[in-house]
Amino acid sequence: MSSTAMAQDVSACLITKTDTNPFFVKMKEGAEAKAAELGVTLKSFAGKIDGDHETQVAAIETCIADGASGILITASDTSAIVQSVQKARDAGLVVIALDTPLTPIDAADATFATDNFIAGELIGKWAAGKLGADGVANAKIAMLDLAVSQPSVDVLRDQGFLQGFGIDLGDPNKWGDETDPRIVGHDVTAGNEEGGRKAMENLLAKDPMINVVYTINEPSAAGAYEALKSFGRENDVLIVSVDGGCPGVANVKDGVIGATSQQYPLQMAALGVEAIKAWADSGAKPEPTPGKDFFDTGVKLVTDEPVDGVESIDSTEGAALCWG
């Protein structure tokens, strides 16, 4: 370890899915600020793209070799990473999942995250309320998910949306097994704009009359909008998403996205660094939110078209709370 790390005695690793998505950029900022405040040495790692599992495994190995006190991770593959996480825990590191629970969730020592099922449920309820009974009955829904590996955040948001919209779930631990004919299909986006555009094009080829689009995050929503625009459908399709980044909130204000569920990555990361410091100082592990198996960092629905029965804030308030 470096002399600085030895002097401070507490070091942490932050491992994110990418270092380009504004969500993870803000997460890194939050971790860096809190680490500086608490005198914790922080090293940051990221996958090349969302889904880059191998780079995350290599990062965990580096953190173990460096003698880190703990790891904060947003896992690209929430099941496959478990073996590496266990290796780190066996070596005495505390491992905290941020944003994306591991599969199973107790594979990490703790999880600080948005309740992603509720985040999805909020936009599902909003979409149903916006469309009304007839619109819901005649909906043609495109599901723009994250990855074929179906990490937990991907499943939770997808299934939350469907339940909020009023569609019966199959196995709630995976997406794609639903039998409701209103679902045109699922496609994956890798959580970026280009992926969202391609996935939207694929599903429009399957049914050009899609009128509801669920997206895993706001970059994929932006790509979906561009694809719809190229078909002349941008004004008659309802797009919903999850993130609450500043570009996404701006897209709510501009009418590109009807509603988005806003989460708070800076808080997740800051709390995570605090937890690693507490673990190093006293061996104390963080406690979950009562009634849940993770620490809930909160979520709010952002829309300029509120519907009855769904609590929300407008894009002005969302902009004051956004990131990126």
Disulfide bonds with the S-S distance in Angstrom:
Cys13-Cys63 2.26
Cys246-Cys322 1.98
